[in-house]
Amino acid sequence: VVEDSALLVLQWMFPQEEIDAFLPVVGDPSGRWLRDLDRVDVIAGALPRRDDPEAVVMTDATADLLNVEVGDSVGVRSLDVEQAETVATTGEFPETFDGPQPPLRVAAVVSLPPTNDDRSGALLSLVTPAFLERYDGHIPTFGALVQVRLRPGATVAELSRELEALPGGDMVERDAAGTGSMDAAGSALDTVALGLAAMAVVAAIAGLVVIGQAVTRLLMSGTEDLPVLSAMGLSPRASVAAMSVAPILAVVVGVAVGAAVAPLVAPRLVGDFARRVDPDPGVFYDWVGLGTGGVLVLIALVALTVVAAVLAARRRGRPTTRRSSPAAVAAAAGLPSPVVAGLAIGFSRGGRRVPTRQAMVSASVGVVGLVAVAVFGASLDRTLEQPHRYGWEWDASVAADGHDEPTELDRRGVTDAAVVSYQVSARLDGVPIPGMSIDPVRGRIDPVLVRGDAPVGEEEVLVGERTLDDLDLDIGDHAELRGPDGERDVRIVGTSAFIAPDDPLPLARGVLIHPTVLTDLGLDEGDGYRQLAVEVDGDARSAFADLTDGDEVIYPHAPVEVSRLDDVRSFPSVLAGFLAVLAALGVGQLAFVMTRRRRRDLGTLRALGFTRRQVRRAVFAQSGVVVAAGLIIGVPVGLVLGRLTWQVLTTSIGLPFDPAVPAGLVAVVVAVVTVAAFLASTPGALASSRIRLAVALRVE
């Protein structure tokens, strides 16, 4: 499953100045890392030649720490071989550094994707193959690793299974947390992709509605000539063909224009985060997909046009004196005569038809879009404002050592506390999974439960939704949990969202381990780190005001998957605005079309004694029915669509499904749609009241 790989040599160096920090230096003997295997965002300078032993590439965080820019010289110190052996044995560093002090020159400052922020935050420097060759045997290395790029569609779980099958493969160390940032970036990109896909589905539905209305109206205008053509001997099949020519031509032109414009617009829909992590930056044209999609759309629209033409031709030959059912209901209910007259004109199938039903569809689609976006936006806002909804079940986390004493907890008003172990390199069914454990100190702090039940015994665990998929397991299944000191059979009782305060790990990947099992398997002595998670009585920031924010204390912040929803958040709003305009135009056009096509009926009403005001009320009555139908259909459908969209997104990133139901916002949508529809109908209503009787009834 490996597509490419590179061997990286790790070296620790120290700046000449009195800076309390290591400088992790990576050397790639092949010189392919950051060029062929991975990609960086070059902020300043350029990647150096491989034969330049003094050139160094620094991340933005390293350059900020050393206060250097491209072209500056950097003095570094290193250990000699004997000192390195002493450090490896005792863990203590000497006061002096007797190794080489190589001169380095900053060739480039880069940012390492994928990250949650605009800056990488990683202290890392890259030296050239020439540097490694010059100082081989003089500057000791502290390890090496192989960085791999998987084939498209492959997973880390598949790589682990392949390694397990190799002789001695079970001895290969695989850092479960090492792929965390990549997994988090992939999860964030999946979120963005799902958001765009949801928007595309809604846009496609709206497009079909618009196209369907345009085709129907164009065909309706063509039916006026059918009696004349039939009298001249034109067959029904030829009549349908004649009516279909103009709509099919419009469809062909529209598909061609859409296929040409789509590649130009699509890059603007991709957020900055996706551009930063793209290993192959630029615009990719899937000509096969575009061509196939264009042909399918063209076939579907042509078929729709032909069917609509056949139905229009058949309706033209039927009797046209058909009573309006809504008008009959209104009359039976004793509603005012202008209301009955307006419904009779709008829904009657006699004479030149009015596109009342098409306007209802437009209104319904507009309301659906507005309500769905309201549900999605309210759910996102509530998730961002309430950290427990994305995994933060505590108010703050601090370093576990020194802050877990009872007197210290009392002084800060801590009501509940637990030591949380993060990024424990566990293996579940042989696959490296970042482990997590919650060991209560005071009170109780529970993990976030997405599905299933909370663990009760030592043998029960929670895992992430993506972990279930990777292992092809389900709730209730058993798995083997392995650590340095043995293995344990555990049962999966539910799923959870996994938060890492310092690192962008995926919410949907991880395993929650009982503290006793963590110790028994030796997982508490390996890599990872511990934090004291606390809940306080009052404001957490006030309770820990004496500690450094981001250094000693970490407060809840949105994980990368949730924060990246902002990349697509504006698109549904824009789409909802478009649908709202579509609904308003549909209702407004209905009033104008009614005035033009039913001029004779409106003139008859005036001749029977209707005042101008009553004629306007008749037009408004028809618009009111259209708006009411749009609200009755659109509000519940919009609520369902908004909930489904939010469910798809939360399921994909491993969050609990708990959508908001913004009753107040929905009420605002109802009020705005009603007012906008009547404002859009006003010009048509005014025009209908100004019809001149002599002109309207000249045929009579």
Protein Blocks (a to p, Z undefined) as FASTA:
>chain_A
ZZbdcdddddddddfbdcdbdddddddfkomgoklmpccddfbgcdddfklmkbccddfk
lmmmnopaehiacddddddfklmmmmmmnopacfbdcbdcdddddfbdcdddddfbfbeo
iacddddfklmmmmgokaccebdcddddddehiafklmmmmmmmpghklmpccdfklmmm
mmmmmmmmmmmmmmmmmmmmmmmmmmmmmmmmmmmmmmmmmmmmmmmmmmnopafklmmm
mmmmmmmmmmmmmmmmmmmmmmmmmmmmpcfklmmmmmbgcjdddfklmmmmmmmmmmmm
mmmmmmmmmmmmmmmmpcfbdcdfklmmmmmnopafklmmmmmmmmpcghjadffklmmm
mmmmmmmmmmmmmmmmmmmmmmmmmmklnopacfbdcdfehplgfklmmmnopabdcddd
ehiacdeehiacdddddddfbhcaddddfbhcddfblmbccddfklmmmnopaehiacdd
ddfkbccddddfbdcddddfkbccdfkgccdddfklmmmnopmmmgcddddddddedjfk
lmmmmpcehilpccddddfklmmmmmmmmmmmmmmmmmmmmmmmmmmmmmmmmmmmmmmm
mmmmmmnopafklmmmmmmmmmmmmmmmmmmmmmmmmmmmmmmmmmmmmmmnopacdddd
dfklmmmmmmmmmmmmmmmmmmmmmmmmmpcfklmmmmZZ
